[in-house]
Amino acid sequence: MSSTFPTFITCTDLSFSWPDGTEVLDGFQLAVGPGRTGLIGLNGSGKSTLLKLVAGELTPTGGTVRTAGELGYLPQNATLDTALRVEQALGIAATRAALHAIEGGDASEEHFTVIGDDWDVEERARATLDQLGLGHIGLDRTIGEVSGGECVLLRLAALLLARPEVLLLDEPTNNLDLHARRRLYAAVSAWSGVLVVVSHDRELLELVDQIADLRDGEVTWYGGAYSAYEEALAAEQDAAERMVRVAEADVQRQKRELADAQVKLARRKRYGQKMYESKREPKIVMGARKRAAQESAGKHRTMHAQKLAEARERLDEAVEAVRDDDEIRVELPYTTVPPGRDVLLLRDLELRYGGRVGGEWELRGPERVALVGRNGAGKTTLLRTVAGELPPVAGVVEAHVPLRFLPQRLDVLDDGLSVVENVARYAPEATNNRIRARLARFLFRGARADQPAGTLSGGERFRAALAALLLAEPAPQLLMLDEPTNNLDMASVRKLVAALDAYEGALIVASHDLAFLESIGITRWLLMEDGELRPTTADEVLADR
């Protein structure tokens, strides 16, 4: 590291709101020191926004952000201009040009100034590319020749070459295949400065030194990796639930004591009234006793009512400590596909960019197909061809049922329209009230349903896109998902798994997330490799890692 100062990130009284007034952070405090930090939280909690504020991509509406040392930032869904050469993407084009000029005999002072002390830049660049599994990519190739996953690794390679003291990664494994993820894990393990990574990838979060849980605008710190966080959180929640039970019992006891006190006071009042009416004692004595009894009754009522109020307050505090996180409440349409029914036929299919499906390939009944393969193998191209978005070069695609396709870029949404308006495009016959009622199950309630799609977080955008497709008319009996867990927090992934368990149509899922694929009851595994589609098994995929 070039800096002699300690590296850190500090946020002081940080506030940020979107132009429409939606508040993300208010008076937020954060201090991050050396080590690897996993920043987690529910979708929409502000994780990506926080990284953008630290990176200077967004300007806070209040407070300050400070970093010590050079900062590198890998945004979510990072893209590169396809016309760029690899050397330009790595930020070394000028240095390489100066080196080559000197090697060619041009000893101009300006070339030495550009190079500085970086005489080994080409060797370092190739070593970094090789470290990330990109050794086959030449420095003079264009970005248009590499896959989306390789683009992400190229962005990371550029950051590693720049050697920043502070590195921010936002969902870096989203578009990476299993091999590329392994390379990224190794790079993260070797990182020795300040690293903050936003991710839902459990394997990646097992490599961090501490977990920062962003919830309700505050960060709670947990030492250790994600598994240690889960254990600590489970213990916290067990204790919180016990406190709720204790507080509930206390409220019930206070209610009983208040009721008993009221019964006793009523008895005393009736007895006093009876004595007063019988005139067994002088009137002045009876009046004094009555006033004393009334004062005593008032004090008893006040004391018991106060105890009950305090017990209820303790119960409210105990309940707040128990997490009841909102999750996607997806109710997939009842779209039963009987066993044996023809769903999809592919025959002698040749795809754009070189992929093919030889002979006949059939999908029957409510099968669940996992489509796996490396980045650039053609999985997305195949799904887009089946969905009718790309015409095949040759061959036949026959869909025998209504189908819907959710692409990984979630570009089924019009950013200029609200969530409600986007759904209405796919279900023009549905009433506004019906759409809003269904959207509430996707956590878009009230004003949230009127939020423009372009302002949504990654997880919110997924929910909105999924809602648009599943509430469409007709409902899909073949659902195709391309990397559906990329932008979901872990709670939402679990809810999506539960929803897909209830889905009775056919399913094709392209994903690098093996844990997710195994959890949704895959019945057939297919591998796209070397332009060909062939059967495989979960064990073979795991062995290939």
VEXPA-370686 format. One record per residue (C-alpha): y negated, z, x. Coordinates in steps of 0.2 Angstrom, whole numbers, padded with zeros to 4 digits, always signed. Last residue first. Layout:
YZX/...
***
This chain:
+0133-0049-0080/+0147-0062-0082/+0159-0048-0086/+0148-0042-0101/+0148-0060-0108/+0167-0062-0105/+0170-0046-0114/+0159-0051-0129/+0170-0067-0131/+0167-0085-0128/+0167-0101-0138/+0158-0117-0131/+0142-0126-0133/+0138-0138-0119/+0121-0141-0110/+0127-0133-0094/+0130-0117-0104/+0127-0112-0122/+0139-0098-0126/+0146-0095-0143/+0153-0078-0149/+0161-0076-0167/+0163-0062-0179/+0147-0052-0174/+0146-0035-0183/+0128-0030-0181/+0130-0017-0168/+0138-0028-0155/+0123-0040-0155/+0110-0026-0153/+0119-0018-0138/+0121-0036-0131/+0102-0039-0131/+0100-0056-0124/+0099-0064-0141/+0102-0079-0152/+0108-0074-0169/+0117-0084-0182/+0120-0076-0199/+0129-0081-0215/+0125-0072-0231/+0130-0054-0236/+0116-0044-0229/+0120-0025-0230/+0124-0023-0211/+0109-0034-0208/+0098-0021-0216/+0106-0007-0206/+0104-0016-0190/+0085-0019-0194/+0083-0001-0197/+0090+0003-0180/+0079-0010-0172/+0064-0002-0181/+0068+0015-0174/+0070+0007-0157/+0053-0001-0157/+0053-0020-0161/+0045-0034-0152/+0060-0043-0144/+0073-0037-0156/+0074-0053-0166/+0078-0064-0151/+0079-0080-0161/+0086-0076-0179/+0095-0088-0190/+0098-0083-0208/+0110-0094-0219/+0110-0089-0237/+0091-0088-0237/+0082-0084-0253/+0075-0099-0263/+0061-0094-0263/+0053-0084-0249/+0054-0065-0249/+0065-0065-0234/+0055-0078-0224/+0038-0070-0227/+0044-0053-0225/+0052-0057-0208/+0036-0065-0202/+0026-0049-0207/+0038-0037-0200/+0038-0047-0183/+0019-0047-0183/+0019-0028-0185/+0031-0026-0170/+0020-0037-0159/+0003-0030-0165/-0006-0038-0179/-0024-0045-0178/-0020-0063-0180/-0010-0060-0196/-0026-0055-0204/-0025-0037-0213/-0024-0038-0232/-0007-0030-0232/-0013-0016-0222/-0027-0013-0235/-0014-0006-0247/+0004-0005-0240/+0012-0016-0227/+0026-0005-0222/+0040-0018-0224/+0045-0010-0240/+0027-0010-0245/+0028-0029-0244/+0040-0030-0259/+0027-0021-0270/+0013-0032-0263/+0022-0048-0266/+0026-0042-0284/+0008-0037-0288/+0002-0054-0281/+0014-0063-0293/+0028-0074-0286/+0028-0093-0289/+0020-0098-0273/+0034-0089-0263/+0033-0096-0245/+0014-0098-0245/+0012-0081-0254/+0020-0072-0239/+0006-0078-0228/-0007-0074-0241/-0001-0056-0242/-0001-0054-0223/-0019-0061-0222/-0023-0078-0217/-0031-0084-0201/-0016-0081-0190/-0005-0092-0200/+0012-0085-0198/+0029-0095-0195/+0024-0094-0177/+0034-0079-0174/+0036-0084-0156/+0055-0078-0156/+0058-0090-0171/+0064-0084-0188/+0074-0098-0196/+0078-0099-0215/+0092-0107-0223/+0097-0113-0241/+0115-0118-0242/+0125-0133-0237/+0117-0137-0220/+0122-0153-0213/+0117-0158-0195/+0123-0175-0189/+0123-0184-0172/+0110-0191-0161/+0094-0187-0152/+0092-0173-0165/+0076-0171-0175/+0067-0154-0171/+0060-0142-0184/+0075-0146-0196/+0082-0128-0195/+0098-0134-0186/+0087-0143-0173/+0076-0127-0171/+0092-0117-0168/+0099-0129-0155/+0082-0130-0146/+0081-0111-0146/+0099-0110-0138/+0096-0124-0125/+0101-0116-0109/+0083-0113-0103/+0086-0094-0102/+0104-0091-0099/+0117-0091-0113/+0121-0082-0129/+0122-0087-0148/+0131-0073-0158/+0138-0079-0174/+0141-0069-0190/+0151-0077-0203/+0148-0075-0221/+0158-0090-0227/+0161-0106-0216/+0152-0112-0200/+0158-0128-0193/+0158-0137-0177/+0164-0155-0176/+0165-0165-0160/+0153-0161-0145/+0138-0150-0147/+0125-0156-0135/+0110-0150-0124/+0100-0163-0114/+0081-0159-0117/+0082-0165-0135/+0099-0161-0143/+0114-0172-0145/+0126-0167-0160/+0143-0175-0161/+0145-0167-0178/+0137-0150-0183/+0142-0143-0200/+0134-0128-0209/+0138-0116-0224/+0155-0123-0231/+0162-0109-0242/+0178-0101-0234/+0174-0083-0238/+0161-0082-0252/+0142-0082-0247/+0133-0068-0255/+0114-0069-0255/+0108-0052-0263/+0091-0053-0255/+0088-0042-0239/+0081-0025-0242/+0071-0021-0227/+0063-0004-0226/+0056-0006-0209/+0053+0012-0202/+0041+0026-0206/+0044+0040-0194/+0048+0057-0202/+0047+0068-0187/+0047+0086-0189/+0032+0095-0182/+0022+0091-0198/+0035+0101-0208/+0032+0116-0198/+0013+0116-0200/+0015+0113-0218/+0027+0128-0219/+0015+0139-0209/+0001+0135-0222/+0013+0139-0236/+0017+0156-0229/-0002+0159-0226/-0006+0154-0245/+0008+0166-0250/+0002+0180-0240/-0016+0177-0247/-0009+0177-0265/+0000+0193-0261/-0015+0202-0255/-0027+0195-0268/-0015+0200-0282/-0013+0218-0275/-0032+0220-0272/-0035+0214-0290/-0022+0226-0297/-0030+0241-0287/-0047+0237-0293/-0040+0236-0311/-0031+0252-0309/-0046+0261-0302/-0057+0254-0317/-0043+0260-0330/-0042+0277-0321/-0061+0280-0322/-0061+0275-0340/-0047+0287-0345/-0056+0301-0336/-0072+0297-0345/-0063+0296-0362/-0055+0313-0360/-0035+0313-0360/-0022+0310-0373/-0033+0297-0382/-0017+0288-0389/-0026+0271-0386/-0030+0275-0368/-0012+0280-0365/-0006+0264-0372/-0019+0254-0362/-0013+0262-0346/+0005+0259-0350/+0002+0241-0354/-0009+0239-0338/+0005+0247-0328/+0018+0236-0334/+0007+0220-0331/+0004+0227-0313/+0023+0228-0310/+0026+0211-0317/+0012+0204-0306/+0019+0212-0291/+0036+0205-0294/+0029+0188-0296/+0019+0190-0280/+0035+0197-0271/+0045+0182-0277/+0032+0169-0272/+0031+0178-0255/+0050+0177-0253/+0050+0158-0258/+0037+0154-0245/+0046+0164-0232/+0062+0155-0235/+0053+0138-0234/+0045+0144-0217/+0062+0149-0210/+0070+0132-0216/+0055+0123-0208/+0056+0133-0192/+0075+0127-0191/+0069+0109-0193/+0057+0111-0179/+0070+0119-0168/+0082+0105-0171/+0068+0092-0169/+0063+0099-0152/+0081+0099-0146/+0083+0081-0152/+0067+0077-0143/+0073+0084-0126/+0089+0075-0127/+0081+0059-0132/+0068+0061-0117/+0083+0064-0105/+0091+0048-0111/+0074+0039-0109/+0072+0044-0090/+0066+0060-0083/+0051+0072-0088/+0044+0071-0105/+0025+0069-0109/+0017+0069-0126/+0003+0056-0128/-0010+0057-0142/-0017+0045-0155/-0004+0049-0168/+0011+0046-0157/+0011+0039-0139/+0027+0046-0130/+0025+0045-0111/+0042+0046-0103/+0044+0050-0085/+0053+0044-0069/+0058+0027-0076/+0074+0018-0073/+0083+0023-0089/+0068+0014-0098/+0074-0003-0092/+0092+0000-0099/+0085+0006-0115/+0074-0010-0118/+0061-0005-0130/+0047-0007-0118/+0030-0003-0112/+0030+0000-0093/+0017+0010-0083/+0020+0008-0064/+0010+0018-0051/+0016+0014-0033/+0034+0014-0026/+0042-0001-0035/+0060-0003-0030/+0068+0002-0046/+0056-0010-0055/+0061-0025-0044/+0080-0021-0047/+0077-0020-0066/+0068-0036-0065/+0083-0045-0057/+0095-0038-0069/+0084-0044-0083/+0085-0061-0076/+0104-0061-0076/+0105-0055-0094/+0092-0067-0101/+0074-0064-0101/+0062-0067-0116/+0057-0049-0120/+0062-0041-0103/+0043-0038-0098/+0038-0028-0114/+0021-0025-0107/+0021-0021-0088/+0006-0013-0080/+0006-0011-0061/-0005+0000-0051/-0006-0001-0032/-0006-0020-0032/+0004-0030-0019/-0003-0047-0023/+0015-0054-0020/+0022-0043-0032/+0010-0048-0046/+0013-0067-0043/+0032-0063-0043/+0029-0054-0060/+0021-0070-0067/+0035-0080-0060/+0047-0069-0068/+0039-0072-0085/+0039-0091-0082/+0057-0090-0078/+0061-0083-0095/+0051-0097-0103/+0061-0110-0094/+0054-0120-0079/+0050-0138-0077/+0033-0137-0086/+0028-0124-0073/+0026-0138-0060/+0036-0139-0044/+0028-0138-0027/+0033-0120-0023/+0051-0125-0026/+0062-0115-0039/+0080-0112-0033/+0075-0095-0026/+0070-0089-0043/+0083-0075-0044/+0069-0062-0044/+0072-0057-0025/+0073-0076-0021/+0056-0078-0028/+0049-0063-0018/+0057-0070-0002/+0050-0087-0006/+0033-0080-0008/+0034-0069+0007/+0039-0084+0018/+0025-0094+0011/+0012-0080+0014/+0018-0077+0032/+0000-0080+0039/-0008-0068+0027/-0020-0060+0039/-0035-0070+0034/-0029-0086+0027/-0045-0092+0019/-0056-0087+0034/-0044-0096+0045/-0046-0112+0035/-0065-0110+0034/-0065-0110+0053/-0059-0128+0055/-0044-0130+0066/-0037-0146+0058/-0022-0150+0068/-0009-0153+0054/-0002-0135+0056/-0020-0130+0053/-0021-0140+0037/-0004-0134+0031/-0010-0116+0033/-0026-0119+0024/-0017-0128+0009/-0004-0113+0008/-0019-0101+0007/-0027-0111-0007/-0011-0112-0017/-0006-0094-0015/-0010-0087-0033/+0008-0087-0038/+0005-0098-0053/-0004-0110-0041/+0011-0111-0029/+0022-0114-0044/+0012-0129-0049/+0001-0128-0065/+0003-0142-0078/+0013-0131-0090/-0001-0118-0091/+0007-0101-0090/+0013-0089-0104/+0015-0071-0105/+0023-0065-0121/+0018-0047-0118/+0005-0045-0104/+0009-0043-0085/-0005-0033-0077/-0009-0030-0059/-0021-0017-0053/-0029-0014-0036/-0032+0004-0032/-0039+0019-0042/-0040+0016-0061/-0054+0022-0073/-0055+0020-0091/-0070+0028-0101/-0076+0034-0118/-0081+0023-0133/-0079+0007-0141/-0067+0002-0127/-0068-0016-0120/-0052-0026-0120/-0043-0036-0106/-0049-0023-0094/-0032-0019-0088/-0033-0001-0094/-0039-0007-0111/-0026-0020-0112/-0013-0007-0108/-0019+0004-0122/-0019-0011-0134/-0001-0014-0130/+0004+0004-0133/-0007+0006-0149/+0004+0015-0162/+0007-0001-0171/+0025-0002-0168/+0031+0016-0164/+0030+0024-0147/+0035+0022-0129/+0026+0021-0112/+0039+0022-0098/+0031+0029-0082/+0037+0025-0065/+0029+0035-0051/+0012+0039-0045/+0000+0048-0057/-0005+0044-0075/-0019+0054-0084/-0023+0051-0102/-0035+0057-0115/-0039+0048-0132/-0055+0053-0141/-0051+0040-0155/-0038+0026-0153/-0032+0012-0164/-0046+0012-0178/-0046-0003-0189/-0065-0007-0192/-0063-0026-0195/-0069-0029-0177/-0054-0018-0170/-0057+0000-0165/-0056+0008-0148/-0059+0026-0142/-0056+0034-0125/-0062+0052-0123/-0057+0050-0105/-0043+0038-0099/-0037+0041-0081/-0025+0029-0071/-0019+0034-0054/-0017+0029-0036/-0021+0042-0022/-0033+0035-0010/-0028+0027+0007/-0027+0010-0001/-0017-0005+0007/+0000+0000+0000/
***
